[in-house]
């Protein structure tokens, strides 16, 4: 058993069960995502009592500033990690894309669940129902707080204008529907689907229009690295393909030293035991960009060797996924990062960072 204070409760019949406290952000989407993970854990561990602890994070509180301007990597995760460190919670559910590629010492991502659709979606003002980005009028304003989305879409749809929009999903949709400031907003399809708002999606942006953020659409469970039993408990939730795709994406981002304040985008797929990673960097206006694709073999015999729980790959400890495949995924990300760096990615990102800081 792991060290650390356990909490137990006794029910009316005198049965004692262990309590596992699960940390989450307070937003409706975060709660829905956390509930879905807890449901899965309950099915696998009916004898454990799961308790959800919701808290506000810095990112939830600073609503008037573009995320890329705040510059803090752990915007949506710090308070949750503090609770994890103080043993106030035992595991935390995050959107993987909110987690930096290097985690604070003592923490690890114990599972990455099967990915929802990772692409971005266009949500239109009700008066534009039925249109697409290319059919919106000249100078129509599109809301997005993501440099990555804006850089790609400015290049692809030069007739549109892009402005920052902050707030959680509910707030952004309200801003779109109740005012006339925006003709459309761009949101992650995964969040809209999890909220049950699929009917608002008027267009899913494929990779030719807009590649997604590293880890987008995947949920991650963060745990204390020393809690072997909790690590074991959540590892069952790992989806092998999602783990490998996200490891390659995170290794690519880490190698480029990218974060919220620079436009970096990816696209991954697994076909016939080959993992394909496309990665790109952009200038803020999208006029300058580099994009390349590489692939690696991730075939592993069905015999998954014992994974060393002390080894983290870009913050992830995936106990039920082949180590050789995980290593190949890391190498793919690093190799693609090196290829882009050799072609001048550093210069593009440095200028993007400086321009963004000066905005």
C-alpha positions as a printed Julia matrix, in Angstrom:
359×3 Matrix{Float64}:
   0.0    0.0     0.0
   1.11   3.56   -0.65
   2.16   5.83    2.14
  -0.12   8.76    2.95
  -3.17   9.17    5.15
  -6.12   7.12    3.97
  -9.66   8.12    4.67
 -12.37   5.52    5.37
 -16.12   5.73    5.91
 -18.55   3.3     7.48
 -22.01   2.87    5.96
 -25.28   2.16    7.81
 -24.58  -1.59    7.71
 -21.18  -1.11    9.3
 -19.25  -1.81    6.1
 -16.04   0.19    5.86
 -14.9    1.52    2.5
 -11.93   3.56    1.45
 -12.62   7.14    0.34
 -10.82   8.47   -2.71
 -11.15  12.23   -3.17
 -11.16  13.49   -6.75
 -10.22  17.11   -7.48
 -11.78  19.09  -10.32
 -12.3   22.63  -11.56
 -15.72  24.11  -10.8
 -16.88  24.78  -14.36
 -19.8   22.75  -15.68
 -17.62  21.12  -18.35
 -14.94  20.16  -15.8
 -17.62  18.62  -13.58
 -19.1   16.63  -16.48
 -15.62  15.38  -17.43
 -14.78  14.44  -13.85
 -18.12  12.68  -13.34
 -17.47  10.58  -16.46
 -14.08   9.46  -15.1
 -15.47   8.74  -11.63
 -18.31   6.66  -13.17
 -15.71   4.47  -14.89
 -13.7    4.11  -11.67
 -16.84   3.19   -9.7
 -17.61   0.38  -12.14
 -14.1   -0.99  -11.73
 -13.93  -0.44   -7.95
 -17.45  -0.76   -6.51
 -16.05  -1.11   -2.98
 -14.4    2.34   -3.03
 -16.26   5.54   -2.16
 -15.37   8.38   -4.55
 -15.84  11.94   -3.34
 -15.62  14.92   -5.74
 -13.93  18.12   -4.54
 -14.46  21.13   -6.84
 -12.29  24.24   -6.73
 -11.64  27.46   -8.66
  -8.31  27.95  -10.42
  -6.42  31.09  -11.46
  -7.53  30.55  -15.06
 -11.16  30.47  -13.97
 -10.77  33.75  -12.08
  -8.86  35.88  -14.61
 -11.49  36.33  -17.27
 -10.55  39.67  -18.82
  -7.12  38.73  -20.17
  -6.19  36.52  -23.11
  -4.65  33.27  -21.84
  -1.57  33.75  -23.99
  -0.92  37.09  -22.24
  -1.05  35.7   -18.71
   1.91  33.53  -19.59
   1.45  31.11  -16.69
   1.72  27.49  -17.82
  -0.22  25.94  -14.96
  -3.16  28.32  -15.15
  -5.88  25.73  -14.69
  -3.89  23.22  -12.69
  -1.92  24.88   -9.89
  -4.64  24.99   -7.21
  -5.6   21.39   -7.99
  -1.97  20.29   -7.68
  -1.64  22.15   -4.37
  -4.58  20.12   -3.05
  -2.95  16.93   -4.36
   0.31  17.82   -2.66
  -1.41  18.5     0.68
  -3.29  15.17    0.51
  -6.61  17.04    0.32
  -7.42  15.06   -2.84
  -6.0   11.77   -4.17
  -6.34  12.3    -7.89
  -7.28  15.15  -10.2
  -9.09  15.09  -13.54
  -7.87  17.58  -16.17
  -8.21  18.31  -19.85
  -4.82  17.02  -21.0
  -4.23  20.14  -23.08
  -4.19  22.23  -19.85
  -1.29  20.23  -18.42
   2.25  21.47  -19.13
   4.69  18.98  -20.69
   6.8   19.04  -17.52
   4.87  18.44  -14.29
   5.99  19.6   -10.84
   8.13  17.04   -9.0
   6.07  14.37   -7.24
   3.18  14.3    -9.71
   2.45  12.21  -12.77
  -0.35  11.63  -15.25
  -1.49   8.11  -14.37
  -3.96   7.76  -17.2
  -5.03   9.32  -20.48
  -8.53   8.24  -21.47
  -9.86   7.51  -24.94
  -9.85  10.71  -26.9
 -13.02  12.52  -27.92
 -12.96  14.28  -31.35
  -9.83  16.48  -31.01
 -10.75  18.97  -33.75
 -11.97  22.54  -33.43
 -15.55  23.47  -34.22
 -17.25  26.58  -35.59
 -20.25  27.83  -33.63
 -22.26  30.5   -35.46
 -24.35  33.4   -34.21
 -27.99  32.22  -34.65
 -28.57  34.74  -37.45
 -25.85  33.05  -39.56
 -27.31  29.55  -39.18
 -26.33  27.28  -42.06
 -23.22  29.22  -43.06
 -19.59  28.16  -42.91
 -16.47  30.25  -42.31
 -15.86  30.7   -46.02
 -19.39  32.0   -46.59
 -19.38  34.6   -43.8
 -19.35  38.21  -45.04
 -16.15  40.19  -45.4
 -14.74  41.54  -42.11
 -17.0   39.28  -40.04
 -15.58  38.96  -36.52
 -14.69  35.5   -35.22
 -13.97  34.99  -31.52
 -11.09  32.84  -30.27
  -8.6   33.3   -27.45
  -6.18  30.79  -28.98
  -3.15  32.05  -30.89
  -2.96  28.64  -32.58
  -6.49  28.88  -33.96
  -6.16  32.53  -34.97
  -2.83  32.03  -36.79
  -4.14  29.15  -38.91
  -7.55  30.64  -39.63
  -6.22  34.13  -40.54
  -4.13  32.51  -43.24
  -6.94  30.23  -44.42
  -9.78  32.79  -44.26
  -8.18  36.21  -44.89
 -11.6   37.89  -45.28
 -12.39  37.34  -41.57
 -11.26  39.25  -38.48
 -10.28  37.51  -35.26
 -10.78  38.85  -31.74
 -10.13  37.46  -28.25
 -13.03  35.92  -26.34
 -12.52  34.51  -22.83
 -14.62  32.68  -20.29
 -15.83  29.1   -19.95
 -17.99  27.46  -22.6
 -21.25  28.75  -21.15
 -19.93  32.34  -20.97
 -18.57  32.29  -24.52
 -21.78  30.96  -26.01
 -23.72  33.62  -24.11
 -21.4   36.35  -25.45
 -21.94  35.02  -28.97
 -25.73  34.64  -28.8
 -26.74  37.68  -26.77
 -24.57  40.33  -28.36
 -23.7   41.27  -31.91
 -19.93  41.4   -31.39
 -19.17  38.06  -33.03
 -20.44  36.29  -36.13
 -18.92  33.01  -34.93
 -16.64  31.56  -32.28
 -14.19  28.67  -32.45
 -14.34  26.06  -29.68
 -13.04  22.53  -29.15
 -15.55  20.03  -30.53
 -14.83  17.72  -27.57
 -16.13  20.2   -24.97
 -19.27  20.95  -26.95
 -20.0   17.24  -27.35
 -19.43  16.52  -23.66
 -21.8   19.36  -22.75
 -24.44  17.91  -25.07
 -24.31  20.96  -27.35
 -23.46  19.13  -30.54
 -26.39  20.8   -32.27
 -24.49  24.12  -32.08
 -21.6   22.79  -34.18
 -22.0   24.11  -37.71
 -18.63  22.98  -39.0
 -15.81  20.76  -37.77
 -12.45  22.13  -38.9
 -10.32  19.38  -40.45
  -6.5   19.46  -40.4
  -6.41  21.3   -43.74
  -8.22  24.24  -42.06
  -6.98  24.1   -38.5
  -4.8   21.53  -36.74
  -5.51  21.03  -33.05
  -3.68  21.71  -29.79
  -1.41  19.15  -28.16
  -3.55  16.73  -26.13
  -6.83  18.32  -27.25
  -9.93  16.17  -26.65
  -8.24  13.83  -24.15
  -8.85  13.67  -20.39
  -5.96  13.03  -18.02
  -5.87  11.81  -14.43
  -3.03  13.31  -12.38
  -1.87  11.52   -9.23
   0.96  11.63   -6.69
   3.82   9.69   -8.29
   4.53   7.78   -5.05
   0.95   6.46   -4.68
   1.46   3.15   -6.41
  -1.97   1.76   -5.58
  -3.76   4.83   -6.99
  -1.49   4.76  -10.05
  -2.44   1.1   -10.51
  -6.14   1.89   -9.98
  -6.3    4.64  -12.64
  -3.97   2.92  -15.13
  -6.84   0.68  -16.23
  -8.43   3.77  -17.82
  -5.51   4.27  -20.22
  -6.41   4.11  -23.91
  -3.28   2.86  -25.64
  -3.73   4.73  -28.97
  -4.58   8.0   -27.21
  -1.6    7.62  -24.86
   0.82   7.09  -27.76
  -0.61   9.91  -29.88
  -0.51  12.33  -26.94
   2.99  11.31  -25.86
   4.27  12.09  -29.36
   2.4   15.44  -29.41
   3.67  16.43  -25.95
   7.26  15.41  -26.8
   7.06  17.57  -29.95
   5.76  20.59  -28.0
   8.29  20.12  -25.22
  11.16  19.95  -27.71
  10.02  23.21  -29.29
   9.57  24.74  -25.82
   6.11  25.79  -26.9
   3.28  26.75  -24.56
   0.14  28.86  -24.52
   1.98  31.92  -25.79
   3.03  30.5   -29.16
   1.08  29.01  -32.08
   1.98  25.31  -32.24
  -0.45  22.77  -33.73
  -0.52  19.02  -34.31
  -2.4   16.22  -36.01
  -1.86  12.53  -35.23
  -3.25   9.23  -36.41
  -2.51   5.55  -36.02
  -2.88   3.29  -39.05
  -1.55  -0.26  -39.47
   0.7   -0.02  -36.4
   2.23   3.22  -37.66
   1.94   6.42  -35.63
   1.84   9.53  -37.86
   2.58  12.94  -36.35
   2.12  16.19  -38.23
   3.37  19.26  -36.39
   3.42  22.93  -37.31
   4.51  26.31  -35.98
   3.09  29.64  -37.12
   3.76  33.35  -36.92
   0.92  35.21  -35.13
  -0.75  36.21  -38.39
  -0.16  32.81  -39.98
   1.84  34.26  -42.87
   4.96  32.38  -41.84
   4.71  28.69  -41.04
   6.51  25.35  -41.03
   4.72  22.04  -41.2
   6.09  18.51  -41.49
   4.91  14.91  -40.99
   6.88  11.93  -39.69
   5.92   8.39  -38.74
   7.18   5.53  -36.61
   6.27   1.9   -36.03
   4.51   1.22  -32.73
   3.7   -2.43  -33.24
   4.16  -4.38  -30.06
   3.55  -8.02  -29.42
   0.57  -8.55  -27.17
   2.89  -9.24  -24.27
   3.03  -5.86  -22.51
   6.13  -5.93  -20.36
   5.99  -4.58  -16.81
   6.23  -0.82  -17.13
   8.54   0.93  -14.69
   6.28   3.22  -12.68
   9.22   5.49  -11.88
   9.67   6.42  -15.53
   7.69   9.37  -16.79
   7.43  10.23  -20.45
   6.52  13.9   -20.9
   4.69  13.73  -17.57
   2.86  10.46  -18.31
   3.23   7.11  -16.52
   1.17   4.65  -18.55
   1.44   1.28  -16.8
  -0.67  -0.7   -19.25
   0.94   0.51  -22.5
   4.0   -1.04  -24.19
   7.21   0.72  -23.12
   8.82   0.24  -26.53
   5.83   1.92  -28.19
   5.92   4.77  -25.64
   9.64   5.3   -26.31
   9.02   5.3   -30.06
   6.29   7.94  -29.58
   8.62  10.19  -27.58
  11.36   9.82  -30.19
   8.91  10.67  -32.97
   7.95  13.92  -31.22
  11.57  14.88  -30.58
  12.63  14.0   -34.14
   9.83  16.07  -35.65
  10.7   18.94  -33.31
  14.33  18.75  -34.46
  13.28  18.72  -38.12
  11.24  21.9   -37.67
  14.01  23.55  -35.61
  16.48  22.78  -38.4
  14.18  24.64  -40.8
  13.87  27.75  -38.64
  11.05  27.04  -36.16
  12.93  28.73  -33.31
  12.96  32.07  -35.16
   9.24  31.92  -35.99
   8.33  31.11  -32.37
  10.67  33.72  -30.88
   9.11  36.47  -33.0
   5.59  35.2   -32.19
   6.41  35.25  -28.47
   7.87  38.77  -28.61
   4.93  40.13  -30.63
   2.44  38.51  -28.28
   4.22  39.98  -25.22
   4.08  43.41  -26.83
   0.36  43.24  -27.64
